[in-house]
Amino acid sequence: MAHLLSHSPAGITVQFYVAVIATLLIHIQTGLPVSKYSLVGLSFVARGQATVQDVLPGILRLEREKMLAKQRLARKSAAKKALALLPG
């Protein structure tokens, strides 16, 4: 959320719990760890600019791209290590 909805201690506590519950629901819905992409999508939903059904495909696509990039980096690192072990 871009700003606090309330400045009282009770209001801040409620907003915090709402954010925690929302991130847990995202994790349950996607099965993925909560990331910056899901939090940005959540902020769109909280502001009323989108629905969960609107943002979920984008979140899943970005998470998949991030996972593929990690896999590419791991393969590249493994190849460098293998080359370093070769005699010569």
C-alpha positions in Angstrom: 0.0 0.0 0.0 1.3 3.4 -0.9 0.4 5.2 2.3 -1.1 4.5 5.7 -4.8 4.5 5.9 -4.7 5.5 9.6 -2.1 7.0 11.8 -3.4 5.7 15.1 -1.6 2.6 16.5 -4.7 0.5 16.2 -5.2 1.5 12.6 -1.5 0.8 11.7 -1.8 -2.6 13.4 -5.0 -3.5 11.4 -3.3 -2.4 8.1 -0.3 -4.5 9.0 -2.4 -7.6 9.6 -4.4 -7.1 6.4 -1.1 -7.0 4.5 0.2 -10.1 6.2 -3.1 -12.0 5.5 -3.1 -10.8 1.9 0.5 -12.1 1.3 -0.4 -15.4 2.9 -3.4 -15.7 0.6 -1.2 -15.0 -2.4 1.1 -17.7 -1.3 -1.8 -20.1 -0.9 -3.2 -19.2 -4.3 0.0 -19.4 -6.3 2.0 -21.9 -4.2 5.0 -19.6 -4.7 6.9 -17.6 -2.1 5.7 -14.0 -1.8 7.9 -11.8 -4.0 8.0 -8.1 -5.0 5.9 -9.0 -8.0 3.1 -10.4 -5.9 3.2 -7.4 -3.6 3.0 -5.0 -6.5 0.0 -6.9 -7.8 -1.5 -6.8 -4.4 -1.2 -3.0 -4.3 -3.1 -2.8 -7.5 -5.9 -4.9 -6.0 -5.9 -2.9 -2.8 -6.3 0.3 -4.7 -9.1 -1.1 -6.8 -7.2 -0.8 -10.0 -7.4 -4.5 -10.8 -8.8 -7.8 -9.5 -6.9 -10.8 -8.4 -7.8 -12.6 -11.6 -6.3 -9.7 -13.5 -2.9 -9.6 -11.8 -2.4 -13.4 -11.1 -1.3 -14.3 -14.7 1.2 -11.5 -14.7 2.6 -12.5 -11.3 2.9 -16.1 -12.4 4.6 -15.1 -15.7 7.2 -12.9 -13.9 7.9 -15.6 -11.3 8.4 -18.2 -14.1 10.8 -15.8 -15.9 12.7 -15.2 -12.6 12.9 -19.0 -12.0 14.2 -19.6 -15.6 16.8 -16.9 -15.2 18.0 -18.5 -11.9 18.3 -21.9 -13.7 20.3 -20.3 -16.6 22.6 -18.7 -14.1 23.1 -22.0 -12.3 23.9 -23.8 -15.5 26.3 -21.1 -16.6 28.1 -21.3 -13.2 28.3 -25.1 -13.3 29.8 -24.9 -16.8 32.4 -22.4 -15.6 33.3 -24.7 -12.7 33.5 -27.7 -15.0 35.9 -25.8 -17.3 38.0 -24.8 -14.4 38.5 -28.4 -13.3 39.7 -29.5 -16.8 43.5 -30.0 -17.0 45.3 -27.7 -19.3 
